[in-house]
Each structure stands twice: as C-alpha cells, then as structure tokens.
Amino acid sequence: MRLKGRVALVTGAGSGFGAGIARRFAEEGAQVVVNDISPQGEQVAREIGGRFVQADVTKSADWARMVREAGELSIVINNAGWTHRNRPYVEVSEADFDKVYAVNVKSVYLSAIHAVPVFRRRGGGCFVNIASTAGVRPRPGLTVYNSSKGAVIIMSKSMAAEFGPTRSA
C-alpha cells in the first residue's frame, strides 16, 4: 500500500501498458483516474475501483477537465502513445507526423501546463513519462516515432531539472 492516499492519473490506460500501470497503482493503494480516448478505459476503471475520464491527451481543454476531475492529483503517468505504420521516413504523411508528435510529445507538455499548478498547491507531485527504447535505439521505418520518444526522454530530464525537489515545481 505504498501509494495509499495518492491520486494517480494514467493516460492511455484503456489497454496494454497503461491498463497494467493502472492496475498496479490501484493494488498499491492509489486512487486511480483511468484515461483513454476510447471508452474501453471504463472497463479498466470498473475492475480497479477507479474513475474513468474519456479525453484526448492532445487537447488542452481535455487536460484541464482531467486534472479538475482528478481532484488532489499526486501523480501523472503520461503513458498514451501512438505510432504510424512501419514505413520509410519520406512516406510518412504529414498527418501521421502531426499525430505522433501530438500524442507522444505535446501531451506531456499539456500535462505539465495543467498539473504543475495543482502540484504547487499541494507541495509536490510526480510525473512519470513513458518513453521507449526507440528513443535511444532507433529502428528504420519508425524515424518519426523514434524521434518523438527521444523528445520525451529529453523533456523528462529537463522537467526533472526544472521541477525537481531543489526547484519550485
């Protein structure tokens, strides 16, 4: 019960890693807010006794609503991610490029814009940004995805330096 009394918001928690993270955090005593763009997140929330907030992590208004509905937010797990089909770099459409960066990178930015004020009021909080080995060991055919995960890695390090315990969140 290491997370008893903590409120954790897990994005992309309707399936896969996000659902696993949500389950584990609930097992450890956290009050979990399950987010997904798909309504399948509602099932995960029911299973773990959490709350479901259907929202698009690429939209600032949706982040504002998620953070507001979470209440005394302690932890944000930025797990939502998306990639294009494996294909040569020059064949990735601009729409796919924009979606990869919106879901994988912009969502981390938006999480901080909306959660940091709550963390400051509470006297602290925690971001867990899920990246990928693709950010440090790129694979051909996924250049856009690889670079977005590299951006998440650097953004996470910079957020830690800026918001860490020796600085004001």
Residue pairs with C-beta under 8 A, 6 or more apart in sequence:
1 28
1 29
2 28
2 29
3 25
3 28
3 29
3 30
3 75
4 28
4 29
4 30
5 29
6 29
6 30
6 31
6 74
6 75
7 30
7 31
7 32
7 33
7 70
7 71
7 72
7 73
7 74
7 75
8 22
8 25
8 30
8 31
8 32
8 33
8 74
8 75
8 76
8 77
9 32
9 33
9 35
9 53
9 66
9 67
9 70
9 73
9 75
9 76
9 77
9 115
10 18
10 21
10 22
10 25
10 32
10 33
10 34
10 35
10 77
10 79
11 18
11 35
11 36
11 57
11 76
11 77
11 78
11 79
11 80
11 107
11 111
12 18
12 35
12 36
12 57
12 79
12 80
12 81
13 19
13 21
13 22
13 32
13 34
13 35
13 36
13 41
13 44
13 79
14 34
14 36
14 37
14 38
14 39
14 40
14 41
14 43
14 44
15 36
15 38
15 40
15 44
17 79
17 130
18 36
18 77
18 79
18 80
19 44
21 77
21 79
22 32
22 34
22 44
22 45
22 48
22 50
23 44
23 47
23 48
25 32
25 75
25 77
26 32
26 48
26 49
26 50
30 74
30 75
31 50
31 51
32 45
32 48
32 50
32 51
33 50
33 51
33 52
33 53
33 66
33 69
33 70
34 41
34 42
34 44
34 45
34 48
34 50
34 51
34 52
34 53
35 41
35 52
35 53
35 54
35 55
35 57
35 66
35 80
36 44
36 52
36 54
36 80
37 54
37 55
37 56
37 57
37 80
38 54
39 54
41 52
41 54
42 52
42 54
44 50
44 52
45 51
45 52
46 52
51 69
53 65
53 66
53 69
53 70
55 62
55 63
55 65
55 66
56 62
57 63
57 78
57 80
57 103
57 107
57 110
57 111
58 102
58 103
58 106
58 107
58 110
59 110
60 110
60 113
60 114
63 107
63 110
63 111
63 113
63 114
64 114
66 114
67 73
67 114
67 115
67 118
72 118
72 122
73 115
73 118
73 119
73 122
73 125
74 122
74 125
74 126
75 125
75 126
75 127
75 128
76 111
76 115
76 125
76 126
76 127
76 128
77 128
77 130
78 107
78 108
78 111
78 127
78 128
78 129
78 130
78 152
79 130
80 103
80 107
81 103
81 104
81 130
81 132
82 99
82 100
82 103
82 104
83 100
83 142
83 144
83 145
84 92
84 93
84 96
84 97
84 99
84 100
84 142
84 144
84 145
86 141
86 142
87 141
88 141
89 143
89 144
92 143
92 144
96 144
97 144
100 144
100 145
100 148
101 144
101 148
101 151
104 145
104 148
104 149
104 151
104 152
105 148
105 151
105 152
105 155
108 127
108 129
108 152
108 155
108 156
108 159
109 155
111 127
112 127
112 159
112 163
115 125
115 127
116 125
116 163
116 169
118 125
119 125
119 163
119 169
120 168
120 169
124 165
124 169
125 169
127 156
127 159
127 163
129 152
129 155
129 156
129 159
130 152
131 149
131 150
131 152
131 153
131 156
132 145
132 149
132 152
134 142
134 145
134 146
134 149
134 150
135 146
135 148
135 149
135 150
135 151
135 152
135 153
136 150
136 153
138 146
138 147
138 150
139 146
161 167
163 169
